[in-house]
Amino acid sequence: MMPRKLDIDTRMEIIEELYKLVDALVQKDIPYAICGGLAVAIHGRPRMTVDIDLVVPSEFIVSVTEAVAQIGFDDVTGWVKLPTSDLGIERLYRINKVMDNEFLTLDLLEADSLKNSILADRQLFQLDTRQLSVLSKSALIRMKQGTGRTQDKLDIEMLNDEVE
C-alpha cells in the first residue's frame, strides 16, 4: 500500500471531513467504499469534487446515518431514486453538514447487500495516516458507465489509462 497525496480542489476541508467520516464508520465497524470524485482522485487522477460519495450495504444505512450525525451530517435531504441498473444500487440517501455559510453533501449509495459485487470490489489505500476503503478502478468504471453524465465519461477516460 503506497501512501498518497490527493491532487484535488476542495472546500470546507473535504479531506478532513472524509477522515472524520471514515473514523466514525471504522469505530462502529461499518463496511463502506469511497466512490465518486474522491475515489477518482485517490486513484491518482486530478479531480475537483464538492461532495463525498460512499457505497454502504443496505443493512447498515441506519447505523451509518446515526454515526455521521454525531459529526455534524444531520441536515437530511432523504432518499433519491437512481436510474435502474444491474449494479444493485437503486437509491441514495443524501445528508448535508452545514457550517456557517457552507455545506457539504454526503451521498450514501445503498448497495443491496454486503455481498454486492460493486461493494465487494474495493481496495485499501493509505492516505496520510488513514487507511481508506475505496472502490477499485474497475468498479468505479462500472458505476460510471451508462450514466450519460459528461463528468462520468471524463472520469472513465482517466481511469481507463491504467486499469488494474
DSSP file (Angstrom, degrees, kcal/mol; ACC not computed):
  #  RESIDUE AA STRUCTURE BP1 BP2  ACC     N-H-->O    O-->H-N    N-H-->O    O-->H-N    TCO  KAPPA ALPHA  PHI   PSI    X-CA   Y-CA   Z-CA
    1    1 A M              0   0    0      0, 0.0   124,-0.1     0, 0.0     0, 0.0   0.000 360.0 360.0 360.0 121.7    0.0    0.0    0.0
    2    2 A M        -     0   0    0      1,-0.0   124,-0.7   125,-0.0     2,-0.1  -0.762 360.0-119.9 -93.4 132.5    1.5    3.3   -1.1
    3    3 A P  E     -a  126   0A   0      0, 0.0     2,-0.3     0, 0.0   124,-0.2  -0.456  39.6-162.6 -63.2 143.3    0.9    6.5    0.9
    4    4 A R  E     -a  127   0A   0    122,-1.4   124,-0.8    -2,-0.1     2,-0.4  -0.910  22.0-152.0-130.5 155.8   -0.8    9.0   -1.4
    5    5 A K        -     0   0    0     -2,-0.3     2,-0.3   122,-0.1    39,-0.0  -0.962  30.5-120.9-118.8 144.5   -1.5   12.7   -1.5
    6    6 A L        -     0   0    0     -2,-0.4     2,-0.9     2,-0.1    36,-0.1  -0.681   8.3-153.3 -90.3 138.0   -4.6   13.9   -3.3
    7    7 A D        +     0   0    0     -2,-0.3    40,-1.5    34,-0.3     2,-0.3  -0.833  53.8 127.4-101.6  88.7   -4.5   16.3   -6.3
    8    8 A I        -     0   0    0     -2,-0.9     2,-0.4    38,-0.2    40,-0.2  -1.000  61.5-123.6-150.7 140.1   -8.0   17.7   -5.7
    9    9 A D        -     0   0    0     38,-0.4    40,-1.0    -2,-0.3     2,-0.3  -0.695  42.8-173.9 -80.8 138.0   -9.7   21.1   -5.3
   10   10 A T        -     0   0    0     -2,-0.4     2,-0.3    38,-0.1    40,-0.1  -0.859  22.6-167.6-133.4 165.7  -11.5   21.2   -2.1
   11   11 A R  S >  S+     0   0    0     -2,-0.3     3,-1.0    38,-0.1     4,-0.0  -0.941  77.2  18.9-143.5 164.2  -13.9   23.3    0.0
   12   12 A M  T 3  S-     0   0    0     -2,-0.3     5,-0.2     1,-0.2    -1,-0.1   0.806 125.4 -74.3  40.3  35.9  -15.0   23.0    3.7
   13   13 A E  T 3>  -     0   0    0      1,-0.1     4,-2.2     3,-0.1     3,-0.3   0.942  66.8-173.9  48.3  59.4  -11.8   20.9    4.1
   14   14 A I  H <> S+     0   0    0     -3,-1.0     4,-2.4     1,-0.2     5,-0.1   0.813  78.1  54.8 -58.1 -33.8  -13.4   17.9    2.4
   15   15 A I  H  > S+     0   0    0      2,-0.2     4,-2.5     1,-0.2    -1,-0.2   0.923 107.7  48.8 -68.8 -42.4  -10.5   15.7    3.2
   16   16 A E  H  > S+     0   0    0     -3,-0.3     4,-2.1     1,-0.2    -2,-0.2   0.907 112.4  49.1 -61.3 -40.1  -10.7   16.4    6.9
   17   17 A E  H  X S+     0   0    0     -4,-2.2     4,-2.4    -5,-0.2    -2,-0.2   0.892 109.0  52.7 -66.0 -38.7  -14.4   15.7    6.7
   18   18 A L  H  X S+     0   0    0     -4,-2.4     4,-2.9    -5,-0.2     5,-0.2   0.931 108.4  50.5 -60.4 -45.3  -13.7   12.4    4.9
   19   19 A Y  H  X S+     0   0    0     -4,-2.5     4,-2.8     1,-0.2    -2,-0.2   0.911 109.7  50.2 -59.9 -42.7  -11.3   11.4    7.6
   20   20 A K  H  X S+     0   0    0     -4,-2.1     4,-2.3     2,-0.2    -1,-0.2   0.912 112.0  48.5 -61.8 -41.8  -13.9   12.2   10.3
   21   21 A L  H  X S+     0   0    0     -4,-2.4     4,-2.4     2,-0.2    -2,-0.2   0.946 112.3  47.5 -62.2 -48.8  -16.5   10.1    8.4
   22   22 A V  H  X S+     0   0    0     -4,-2.9     4,-3.0     1,-0.2     5,-0.3   0.924 111.5  50.9 -60.0 -45.4  -14.1    7.2    7.9
   23   23 A D  H  X S+     0   0    0     -4,-2.8     4,-2.4     1,-0.2    -1,-0.2   0.916 110.6  49.6 -58.2 -43.4  -13.1    7.3   11.6
   24   24 A A  H  X S+     0   0    0     -4,-2.3     4,-1.1     2,-0.2    -1,-0.2   0.893 114.6  44.3 -63.8 -40.5  -16.8    7.2   12.6
   25   25 A L  H  <>S+     0   0    0     -4,-2.4     5,-2.7     2,-0.2     4,-0.3   0.909 113.8  48.8 -71.8 -42.5  -17.6    4.3   10.4
   26   26 A V  H ><5S+     0   0    0     -4,-3.0     3,-1.4     1,-0.2    -2,-0.2   0.904 106.9  56.8 -63.8 -40.9  -14.5    2.3   11.4
   27   27 A Q  H 3<5S+     0   0    0     -4,-2.4    -1,-0.2    -5,-0.3    -2,-0.2   0.845 113.0  40.9 -58.8 -34.1  -15.3    2.9   15.1
   28   28 A K  T 3<5S-     0   0    0     -4,-1.1    -1,-0.3    -3,-0.2    -2,-0.2   0.352 113.2-119.5 -95.5   4.6  -18.7    1.3   14.5
   29   29 A D  T < 5 +     0   0    0     -3,-1.4    -3,-0.2    -4,-0.3    -2,-0.1   0.905  56.0 161.3  57.9  44.9  -17.3   -1.5   12.3
   30   30 A I      < -     0   0    0     -5,-2.7    -1,-0.2    -6,-0.1     2,-0.1  -0.863  37.2-129.8-100.1 122.9  -19.4   -0.3    9.3
   31   31 A P        +     0   0    0      0, 0.0     2,-0.3     0, 0.0    29,-0.1  -0.451  40.7 154.0 -70.7 144.4  -18.3   -1.5    5.9
   32   32 A Y        -     0   0    0     24,-0.1     2,-0.3    -2,-0.1    24,-0.2  -0.964  30.8-149.7-158.2 166.3  -18.1    1.2    3.2
   33   33 A A  E     -B   55   0A   0     22,-1.4    22,-3.0    -2,-0.3   101,-0.3  -0.944  21.8-127.9-146.6 129.6  -16.3    2.1    0.0
   34   34 A I  E     +Bc  54 134A   0     99,-2.9   101,-2.6    -2,-0.3    20,-0.2  -0.567  39.9 164.2 -71.7 135.2  -15.5    5.6   -1.2
   35   35 A C  E >>  +B   53   0A   0     18,-2.5     4,-0.8    -2,-0.3    18,-0.6  -0.679  31.1  46.4-134.6-169.1  -16.7    6.2   -4.7
   36   36 A G  H 3> S-     0   0    0     -2,-0.2     4,-1.9     1,-0.2     3,-0.3  -0.255 113.2 -20.1  71.0-156.7  -17.3    9.3   -6.9
   37   37 A G  H 3> S+     0   0    0      1,-0.2     4,-2.2     2,-0.2    -1,-0.2   0.837 135.5  54.5 -60.1 -38.6  -14.9   12.1   -7.4
   38   38 A L  H <> S+     0   0    0     -3,-0.5     4,-2.7    13,-0.2    -1,-0.2   0.906 107.9  50.5 -63.9 -39.6  -12.9   11.5   -4.3
   39   39 A A  H  X S+     0   0    0     -4,-0.8     4,-1.9    -3,-0.3    -2,-0.2   0.905 108.7  51.9 -64.1 -40.6  -12.3    7.9   -5.3
   40   40 A V  H  <>S+     0   0    0     -4,-1.9     5,-1.8     1,-0.2    -1,-0.2   0.929 112.3  46.4 -59.4 -44.7  -11.1    9.0   -8.8
   41   41 A A  H ><5S+     0   0    0     -4,-2.2     3,-2.0     1,-0.2   -34,-0.3   0.892 108.6  54.2 -65.6 -40.6   -8.7   11.4   -7.0
   42   42 A I  H 3<5S+     0   0    0     -4,-2.7    -1,-0.2     1,-0.3    -2,-0.2   0.843 101.3  60.4 -63.3 -32.2   -7.5    8.7   -4.6
   43   43 A H  T 3<5S-     0   0    0     -4,-1.9    -1,-0.3    -5,-0.2    -2,-0.2   0.398 129.6 -98.8 -75.7   4.8   -6.7    6.6   -7.6
   44   44 A G  T < 5S+     0   0    0     -3,-2.0    -3,-0.2     1,-0.3    -2,-0.2   0.632  83.5 126.8  93.7  14.7   -4.3    9.3   -8.7
   45   45 A R      < -     0   0    0     -5,-1.8    -1,-0.3    -6,-0.2    -2,-0.1  -0.920  65.7-114.0-107.5 124.8   -6.4   11.2  -11.2
   46   46 A P        +     0   0    0      0, 0.0     2,-0.3     0, 0.0   -38,-0.2  -0.302  49.8 164.4 -56.1 132.8   -6.8   15.0  -10.7
   47   47 A R        -     0   0    0    -40,-1.5     2,-0.4     2,-0.0   -38,-0.4  -0.950  33.6-143.6-158.0 130.3  -10.4   15.7   -9.9
   48   48 A M        +     0   0    0     -2,-0.3     2,-0.3   -40,-0.2   -38,-0.1  -0.782  30.4 170.1 -90.7 137.8  -12.5   18.5   -8.5
   49   49 A T        -     0   0    0    -40,-1.0   -38,-0.1    -2,-0.4   -35,-0.1  -0.988  31.2-165.3-147.1 156.4  -15.4   17.5   -6.3
   50   50 A V  S    S+     0   0    0     -2,-0.3    55,-0.7   -40,-0.1     2,-0.3   0.296  73.3  40.2-123.4   5.9  -17.9   19.2   -4.0
   51   51 A D  E    S- d   0 105A   0     53,-0.1     2,-0.5     2,-0.0   -13,-0.2  -0.901  72.6-115.6-145.9 175.0  -19.3   16.2   -2.1
   52   52 A I  E     - d   0 106A   0     53,-2.5    55,-2.9    -2,-0.3     2,-0.5  -0.975  25.8-165.4-117.9 128.7  -18.5   12.8   -0.5
   53   53 A D  E     +Bd  35 107A   0    -18,-0.6   -18,-2.5    -2,-0.5     2,-0.4  -0.960   9.5 176.7-117.5 128.6  -19.9    9.6   -2.0
   54   54 A L  E     -Bd  34 108A   0     53,-2.6    55,-3.2    -2,-0.5     2,-0.5  -0.988  23.7-142.1-130.0 140.0  -19.9    6.3   -0.2
   55   55 A V  E     +Bd  33 109A   0    -22,-3.0   -22,-1.4    -2,-0.4    55,-0.2  -0.893  30.6 172.5 -95.2 128.9  -21.3    2.9   -1.1
   56   56 A V  E     - d   0 110A   0     53,-2.4    55,-2.9    -2,-0.5   -24,-0.1  -0.985  36.1-103.0-135.3 146.8  -22.7    1.2    2.0
   57   57 A P  E >   - d   0 111A   0      0, 0.0     3,-2.3     0, 0.0     4,-0.4  -0.404  31.1-119.5 -69.4 146.7  -24.7   -2.0    2.3
   58   58 A S  G >  S+     0   0    0     53,-2.3     3,-1.3     1,-0.3     4,-0.4   0.831 111.0  62.8 -55.3 -36.0  -28.5   -1.6    2.9
   59   59 A E  G 3  S+     0   0    0      1,-0.2    -1,-0.3    52,-0.2     4,-0.2   0.586 106.6  45.8 -69.8  -6.4  -28.3   -3.4    6.2
   60   60 A F  G <> S+     0   0    0     -3,-2.3     4,-2.7     2,-0.1    -1,-0.2   0.370  79.0 101.8-113.7   2.6  -26.0   -0.6    7.6
   61   61 A I  H <> S+     0   0    0     -3,-1.3     4,-2.6    -4,-0.4     5,-0.2   0.914  85.0  46.6 -57.0 -46.6  -27.8    2.5    6.4
   62   62 A V  H  > S+     0   0    0     -4,-0.4     4,-2.2     1,-0.2    -1,-0.2   0.930 113.3  49.1 -62.8 -44.8  -29.4    3.3    9.8
   63   63 A S  H  > S+     0   0    0      1,-0.2     4,-2.3     2,-0.2    -1,-0.2   0.889 111.5  50.4 -61.1 -39.6  -26.1    2.7   11.6
   64   64 A V  H  X S+     0   0    0     -4,-2.7     4,-2.9     2,-0.2     5,-0.3   0.945 109.5  49.3 -64.4 -47.9  -24.3    5.0    9.1
   65   65 A T  H  X S+     0   0    0     -4,-2.6     4,-1.5     1,-0.2    -1,-0.2   0.881 112.6  48.4 -62.5 -36.7  -26.8    7.8    9.5
   66   66 A E  H  X S+     0   0    0     -4,-2.2     4,-1.0    -5,-0.2    -1,-0.2   0.919 113.2  47.7 -66.3 -43.1  -26.5    7.6   13.3
   67   67 A A  H  < S+     0   0    0     -4,-2.3     3,-0.5     1,-0.2     4,-0.3   0.912 113.7  45.7 -65.5 -43.4  -22.7    7.6   13.2
   68   68 A V  H ><>S+     0   0    0     -4,-2.9     5,-2.2     1,-0.2     3,-1.1   0.772 102.8  64.5 -75.9 -23.7  -22.4   10.5   10.8
   69   69 A A  H ><5S+     0   0    0     -4,-1.5     3,-1.6    -5,-0.3    -1,-0.2   0.848  93.9  63.2 -62.9 -32.4  -25.0   12.6   12.7
   70   70 A Q  T 3<5S+     0   0    0     -4,-1.0    -1,-0.2    -3,-0.5    -2,-0.2   0.703 105.3  45.2 -65.5 -19.5  -22.5   12.6   15.6
   71   71 A I  T < 5S-     0   0    0     -3,-1.1    -1,-0.3    -4,-0.3    -2,-0.2   0.127 131.7 -86.0-113.3  20.0  -20.0   14.5   13.4
   72   72 A G  T < 5S+     0   0    0     -3,-1.6     2,-1.7     1,-0.2    26,-0.5   0.372  88.3 125.6 101.6  -4.7  -22.5   17.0   12.0
   73   73 A F  E   < +E   97   0A   0     -5,-2.2    24,-0.2     1,-0.2    -1,-0.2  -0.629  36.4 119.8 -85.6  83.3  -24.0   15.4    9.0
   74   74 A D  E     +     0   0A   0     -2,-1.7     2,-1.1    22,-0.7    -1,-0.2   0.317  30.7 100.6-132.8   5.9  -27.6   15.9   10.3
   75   75 A D  E     -E   96   0A   0     21,-2.3    21,-2.6    -3,-0.3     2,-0.4  -0.792  64.6-156.7 -95.5  93.7  -29.3   18.0    7.7
   76   76 A V  E     +E   95   0A   0     -2,-1.1    19,-0.2    19,-0.2    -2,-0.0  -0.579  31.1 172.6 -84.4 125.1  -31.3   15.2    5.9
   77   77 A T  E     -     0   0A   0     17,-2.4     2,-0.2    -2,-0.4    18,-0.2   0.801  42.9-149.5 -88.1 -41.2  -32.4   15.6    2.3
   78   78 A G  E     -E   94   0A   0     16,-2.0    16,-2.7     2,-0.0    -1,-0.2  -0.684  36.3  -3.8 110.5-160.4  -33.5   12.0    2.2
   79   79 A W  E     -E   93   0A   0     -2,-0.2     2,-0.4    14,-0.2    14,-0.2  -0.473  48.7-169.7 -78.8 139.5  -33.8    9.3   -0.4
   80   80 A V  E     -E   92   0A   0     12,-2.7    12,-2.4    -2,-0.2     2,-0.2  -0.996  21.4-131.1-126.9 123.3  -33.1    9.9   -4.1
   81   81 A K  E     -E   91   0A   0     -2,-0.4    10,-0.3    10,-0.2     3,-0.1  -0.537  21.6-149.9 -74.3 138.2  -34.0    7.2   -6.7
   82   82 A L        -     0   0    0      8,-3.1     3,-0.1    -2,-0.2    -1,-0.0  -0.706  31.1 -83.3-103.7 158.4  -31.3    6.3   -9.1
   83   83 A P        -     0   0    0      0, 0.0    -1,-0.1     0, 0.0     2,-0.1  -0.288  58.0 -93.7 -58.1 145.4  -31.7    5.1  -12.7
   84   84 A T        +     0   0    0      2,-0.1     2,-0.3    -3,-0.1     6,-0.1  -0.367  61.4 151.6 -62.5 135.1  -32.3    1.3  -12.9
   85   85 A S        -     0   0    0     -3,-0.1     3,-0.4    -2,-0.1    61,-0.0  -0.902  57.0-107.6-151.6 178.7  -29.2   -0.7  -13.5
   86   86 A D  S    S+     0   0    0     -2,-0.3    -2,-0.1     1,-0.2     0, 0.0   0.188  93.7  94.0 -97.6  16.4  -27.8   -4.2  -12.8
   87   87 A L  S    S-     0   0    0      2,-0.2    31,-0.4    56,-0.1    -1,-0.2   0.635  93.2-121.6 -84.2 -14.2  -25.4   -2.8  -10.1
   88   88 A G  S    S+     0   0    0     -3,-0.4    24,-2.0     1,-0.2     2,-0.4   0.748  81.7 111.6  76.0  23.0  -27.7   -3.5   -7.1
   89   89 A I  E     + F   0 111A   0     22,-0.2    -2,-0.2     1,-0.1    -1,-0.2  -0.914  29.1 155.5-129.5 102.7  -27.6    0.2   -6.2
   90   90 A E  E     +     0   0A   0     20,-0.6    -8,-3.1    -2,-0.4     2,-0.3   0.555  60.2  15.6-109.7 -11.2  -31.0    1.8   -6.8
   91   91 A R  E     -E   81   0A   0     19,-0.5    19,-2.1   -10,-0.3     2,-0.3  -0.984  57.9-143.9-156.0 164.4  -31.1    4.7   -4.5
   92   92 A L  E     -EF  80 109A   0    -12,-2.4   -12,-2.7    -2,-0.3     2,-0.5  -0.949  13.9-135.3-131.6 155.6  -29.0    7.0   -2.4
   93   93 A Y  E     -EF  79 108A   0     15,-2.4    15,-2.7    -2,-0.3     2,-0.5  -0.955  23.2-152.9-112.1 120.7  -29.6    8.7    0.9
   94   94 A R  E     +EF  78 107A   0    -16,-2.7   -17,-2.4    -2,-0.5   -16,-2.0  -0.825  18.9 170.0-104.3 128.8  -28.4   12.4    1.0
   95   95 A I  E     -EF  76 106A   0     11,-2.5    11,-3.5    -2,-0.5     2,-0.3  -0.987  15.3-152.9-133.9 142.3  -27.3   14.2    4.1
   96   96 A N  E     -EF  75 105A   0    -21,-2.6   -21,-2.3    -2,-0.3   -22,-0.7  -0.854   9.4-147.4-116.1 152.2  -25.7   17.6    4.5
   97   97 A K  E     -EF  73 104A   0      7,-2.5     7,-2.3    -2,-0.3     2,-0.5  -0.987  20.7-159.8-112.9 123.6  -23.3   19.1    7.0
   98   98 A V  E     + F   0 103A   0     -2,-0.5     2,-0.4   -26,-0.5     5,-0.2  -0.910  16.3 169.5-110.9 127.0  -24.0   22.8    7.4
   99   99 A M  E >   - F   0 102A   0      3,-2.6     3,-2.8    -2,-0.5     2,-0.1  -0.976  62.5 -49.2-137.6 122.5  -21.3   25.1    8.8
  100  100 A D  T 3  S-     0   0    0     -2,-0.4     0, 0.0     1,-0.3     0, 0.0  -0.336 123.3 -20.9  53.5-121.0  -21.6   28.9    8.7
  101  101 A N  T 3  S+     0   0    0     -2,-0.1     2,-0.3    -3,-0.1    -1,-0.3   0.208 125.7  80.6-102.0  14.8  -22.4   29.7    5.1
  102  102 A E  E <   - F   0  99A   0     -3,-2.8    -3,-2.6     2,-0.0     2,-0.3  -0.808  53.9-169.2-118.5 158.6  -21.1   26.4    3.6
  103  103 A F  E     - F   0  98A   0     -2,-0.3     2,-0.4    -5,-0.2    -5,-0.2  -0.989   9.4-153.1-143.0 155.1  -22.5   23.0    3.4
  104  104 A L  E     - F   0  97A   0     -7,-2.3    -7,-2.5    -2,-0.3     2,-0.4  -0.998  16.5-141.3-128.3 129.9  -21.0   19.6    2.4
  105  105 A T  E     -dF  51  96A   0    -55,-0.7   -53,-2.5    -2,-0.4     2,-0.5  -0.752   8.9-163.2 -95.7 135.6  -23.2   16.8    0.9
  106  106 A L  E     -dF  52  95A   0    -11,-3.5   -11,-2.5    -2,-0.4     2,-0.6  -0.980   5.8-163.5-114.6 118.9  -22.7   13.2    1.8
  107  107 A D  E     -dF  53  94A   0    -55,-2.9   -53,-2.6    -2,-0.5     2,-0.8  -0.920   2.2-161.2-104.4 119.0  -24.4   10.7   -0.6
  108  108 A L  E     -dF  54  93A   0    -15,-2.7   -15,-2.4    -2,-0.6     2,-0.6  -0.868   8.4-154.3 -99.6 103.9  -24.8    7.2    0.8
  109  109 A L  E     -dF  55  92A   0    -55,-3.2   -53,-2.4    -2,-0.8     2,-0.8  -0.704  16.7-135.0 -81.9 118.6  -25.3    4.9   -2.2
  110  110 A E  E     -d   56   0A   0    -19,-2.1   -20,-0.6    -2,-0.6   -19,-0.5  -0.646  14.6-157.1 -84.5 108.8  -27.3    1.9   -0.9
  111  111 A A  E     -dF  57  89A   0    -55,-2.9   -53,-2.3    -2,-0.8   -22,-0.2  -0.609  26.5-120.1 -78.6 145.0  -25.9   -1.4   -2.1
  112  112 A D  S    S-     0   0    0    -24,-2.0     2,-0.3    -2,-0.2    -1,-0.1   0.729  85.2 -15.9 -62.9 -21.7  -28.5   -4.2   -2.0
  113  113 A S  S >  S-     0   0    0    -25,-0.2     3,-1.6   -55,-0.1     6,-0.2  -0.979  70.9 -94.0-167.4 171.1  -26.3   -6.2    0.5
  114  114 A L  T 3  S+     0   0    0     -2,-0.3    -1,-0.1     1,-0.3    -2,-0.1   0.756 123.1  58.3 -63.5 -24.4  -22.9   -6.6    1.9
  115  115 A K  T 3  S+     0   0    0      4,-0.1    -1,-0.3    -4,-0.0     5,-0.1   0.357  74.6 137.5 -88.8   5.8  -22.2   -9.2   -0.8
  116  116 A N    <>  -     0   0    0     -3,-1.6     4,-2.6     1,-0.1     5,-0.2  -0.257  58.3-131.9 -53.5 134.8  -23.0   -6.7   -3.6
  117  117 A S  H  > S+     0   0    0      1,-0.2     4,-0.9     2,-0.2    -1,-0.1   0.834 104.6  49.1 -65.3 -33.7  -20.4   -7.1   -6.4
  118  118 A I  H >4 S+     0   0    0    -31,-0.4     3,-0.7     2,-0.2    18,-0.3   0.955 114.2  44.9 -68.1 -49.5  -19.6   -3.4   -6.6
  119  119 A L  H 34 S+     0   0    0      1,-0.2    -2,-0.2    -6,-0.2    -1,-0.2   0.861 110.9  54.6 -62.7 -36.1  -19.1   -3.0   -2.9
  120  120 A A  H 3< S+     0   0    0     -4,-2.6     2,-1.6     1,-0.2    -1,-0.2   0.746  93.3  75.3 -69.4 -22.6  -17.1   -6.2   -2.8
  121  121 A D  S << S+     0   0    0     -4,-0.9    15,-2.5    -3,-0.7     2,-0.3  -0.522  74.1 119.1 -92.2  69.2  -14.7   -4.8   -5.4
  122  122 A R  E     - G   0 135A   0     -2,-1.6     2,-0.3    13,-0.3    13,-0.3  -0.861  42.8-159.4-129.6 164.2  -12.8   -2.4   -3.2
  123  123 A Q  E     - G   0 134A   0     11,-3.2    11,-3.0    -2,-0.3     2,-0.4  -0.936  22.2-107.8-141.0 163.7   -9.3   -1.9   -2.1
  124  124 A L  E     - G   0 133A   0     -2,-0.3     2,-0.4     9,-0.2     9,-0.2  -0.770  28.8-173.2 -98.1 137.9   -7.4   -0.2    0.7
  125  125 A F  E     - G   0 132A   0      7,-2.4     7,-3.4    -2,-0.4     2,-0.6  -0.971  21.2-135.1-124.8 142.8   -5.4    2.9    0.3
  126  126 A Q  E     +aG   3 131A   0   -124,-0.7  -122,-1.4    -2,-0.4     2,-0.5  -0.891  27.3 176.9 -95.5 119.0   -3.1    4.6    2.8
  127  127 A L  E >   -aG   4 130A   0      3,-2.9     3,-2.6    -2,-0.6     2,-0.3  -0.971  63.9 -47.6-127.2 114.9   -3.8    8.4    2.7
  128  128 A D  T 3  S-     0   0    0   -124,-0.8  -124,-0.0    -2,-0.5  -123,-0.0  -0.471 124.1 -25.7  55.1-120.7   -1.8   10.4    5.3
  129  129 A T  T 3  S+     0   0    0     -2,-0.3     2,-0.3    -3,-0.1    -1,-0.3   0.338 121.5  93.9-101.9   7.4   -2.4    8.4    8.5
  130  130 A R  E <   - G   0 127A   0     -3,-2.6    -3,-2.9     2,-0.0     2,-0.6  -0.762  63.9-143.5-105.8 145.5   -5.7    6.8    7.4
  131  131 A Q  E     - G   0 126A   0     -2,-0.3     2,-0.4    -5,-0.2    -5,-0.2  -0.941  28.5-163.5-101.4 121.3   -6.5    3.5    5.7
  132  132 A L  E     - G   0 125A   0     -7,-3.4    -7,-2.4    -2,-0.6     2,-0.6  -0.872  18.8-137.7-113.7 138.6   -9.4    4.1    3.3
  133  133 A S  E     + G   0 124A   0     -2,-0.4   -99,-2.9    -9,-0.2     2,-0.4  -0.847  35.1 174.5 -92.0 119.2  -11.7    1.6    1.6
  134  134 A V  E     -cG  34 123A   0    -11,-3.0   -11,-3.2    -2,-0.6   -99,-0.2  -0.959  36.2-104.7-130.5 140.8  -12.1    2.7   -2.0
  135  135 A L  E     - G   0 122A   0   -101,-2.6   -13,-0.3    -2,-0.4   -16,-0.1  -0.367  45.8-109.5 -58.6 143.5  -13.9    1.2   -5.0
  136  136 A S     >  -     0   0    0    -15,-2.5     4,-2.5   -18,-0.3     5,-0.2  -0.221  29.1-104.7 -66.3 165.3  -11.4   -0.3   -7.4
  137  137 A K  H  > S+     0   0    0      1,-0.2     4,-2.6     2,-0.2     5,-0.2   0.923 123.0  51.3 -58.6 -43.6  -10.9    1.4  -10.8
  138  138 A S  H  > S+     0   0    0      1,-0.2     4,-2.2     2,-0.2    -1,-0.2   0.889 110.4  48.4 -64.8 -37.2  -12.9   -1.3  -12.5
  139  139 A A  H  > S+     0   0    0    -18,-0.2     4,-2.3     2,-0.2    -1,-0.2   0.902 111.2  50.6 -67.6 -40.6  -15.8   -0.9  -10.0
  140  140 A L  H  X S+     0   0    0     -4,-2.5     4,-2.1     2,-0.2    -2,-0.2   0.924 110.4  49.7 -60.7 -43.9  -15.7    2.9  -10.5
  141  141 A I  H  X S+     0   0    0     -4,-2.6     4,-1.8     1,-0.2    -2,-0.2   0.926 109.5  51.4 -62.0 -44.6  -15.9    2.4  -14.2
  142  142 A R  H  < S+     0   0    0     -4,-2.2    -1,-0.2     1,-0.2    -2,-0.2   0.907 111.4  48.1 -58.1 -42.0  -18.8    0.0  -13.9
  143  143 A M  H  < S+     0   0    0     -4,-2.3    -1,-0.2     1,-0.2    -2,-0.2   0.861 114.6  45.3 -66.7 -35.1  -20.7    2.5  -11.8
  144  144 A K  H >< S+     0   0    0     -4,-2.1     3,-1.3    -5,-0.2     4,-0.4   0.685  89.6 101.2 -86.3 -18.5  -20.0    5.4  -14.1
  145  145 A Q  T 3< S+     0   0    0     -4,-1.8     8,-0.0     1,-0.2     7,-0.0  -0.422  88.5  14.0 -66.9 138.3  -20.8    3.6  -17.4
  146  146 A G  T 3  S+     0   0    0     -2,-0.1    -1,-0.2     1,-0.1    -2,-0.1   0.437  90.5 108.6  82.5  -1.1  -24.2    4.3  -18.8
  147  147 A T    <   -     0   0    0     -3,-1.3    -2,-0.1     2,-0.1     3,-0.1   0.822  69.9-144.7 -76.4 -28.4  -25.0    7.4  -16.7
  148  148 A G        +     0   0    0     -4,-0.4     2,-0.2     1,-0.3    -1,-0.1   0.384  49.7 140.3  81.5  -5.6  -24.6    9.7  -19.7
  149  149 A R     >  -     0   0    0     -5,-0.2     4,-2.0     1,-0.1    -1,-0.3  -0.528  55.4-136.3 -75.7 137.2  -23.0   12.4  -17.5
  150  150 A T  H  > S+     0   0    0     -2,-0.2     4,-2.2     1,-0.2     5,-0.2   0.909 104.2  52.7 -57.5 -45.6  -20.1   14.3  -19.1
  151  151 A Q  H  > S+     0   0    0      1,-0.2     4,-2.6     2,-0.2    -1,-0.2   0.890 108.0  51.2 -61.6 -39.3  -18.1   14.2  -15.8
  152  152 A D  H  > S+     0   0    0      2,-0.2     4,-2.5     1,-0.2    -1,-0.2   0.891 108.5  51.6 -65.4 -38.5  -18.5   10.4  -15.6
  153  153 A K  H  X S+     0   0    0     -4,-2.0     4,-2.1     2,-0.2    -2,-0.2   0.911 111.6  47.1 -62.8 -41.8  -17.3   10.0  -19.2
  154  154 A L  H  X S+     0   0    0     -4,-2.2     4,-2.3     2,-0.2    -2,-0.2   0.901 111.2  51.6 -65.5 -41.0  -14.2   12.0  -18.4
  155  155 A D  H  X S+     0   0    0     -4,-2.6     4,-3.0     2,-0.2     5,-0.2   0.921 109.0  50.4 -61.5 -43.8  -13.6   10.0  -15.2
  156  156 A I  H  X S+     0   0    0     -4,-2.5     4,-2.5     1,-0.2    -1,-0.2   0.917 108.9  52.2 -60.6 -43.5  -13.9    6.7  -17.2
  157  157 A E  H  < S+     0   0    0     -4,-2.1     4,-0.5     1,-0.2    -1,-0.2   0.926 113.3  43.7 -58.9 -45.6  -11.4    8.0  -19.7
  158  158 A M  H >< S+     0   0    0     -4,-2.3     3,-1.0     1,-0.2     4,-0.4   0.915 114.8  48.6 -66.7 -42.7   -8.9    8.9  -17.0
  159  159 A L  H >< S+     0   0    0     -4,-3.0     3,-0.9     1,-0.2    -1,-0.2   0.825 103.8  61.0 -68.1 -31.2   -9.4    5.7  -15.1
  160  160 A N  G >< S+     0   0    0     -4,-2.5     3,-0.8     1,-0.2    -1,-0.2   0.634  82.2  84.3 -70.9 -13.2   -9.0    3.6  -18.2
  161  161 A D  G <  S+     0   0    0     -3,-1.0    -1,-0.2    -4,-0.5    -2,-0.2   0.888 114.7   5.7 -54.9 -40.0   -5.5    5.0  -18.6
  162  162 A E  G <  S-     0   0    0     -3,-0.9    -1,-0.3    -4,-0.4    -2,-0.1  -0.390  79.8-175.0-144.1  60.0   -4.2    2.3  -16.2
  163  163 A V    <         0   0    0     -3,-0.8    -3,-0.1     1,-0.2    -4,-0.0  -0.352 360.0 360.0 -60.7 137.4   -7.0   -0.1  -15.3
  164  164 A E              0   0    0     -2,-0.0    -1,-0.2     0, 0.0    -4,-0.0   0.495 360.0 360.0 -58.3 360.0   -5.7   -2.6  -12.7
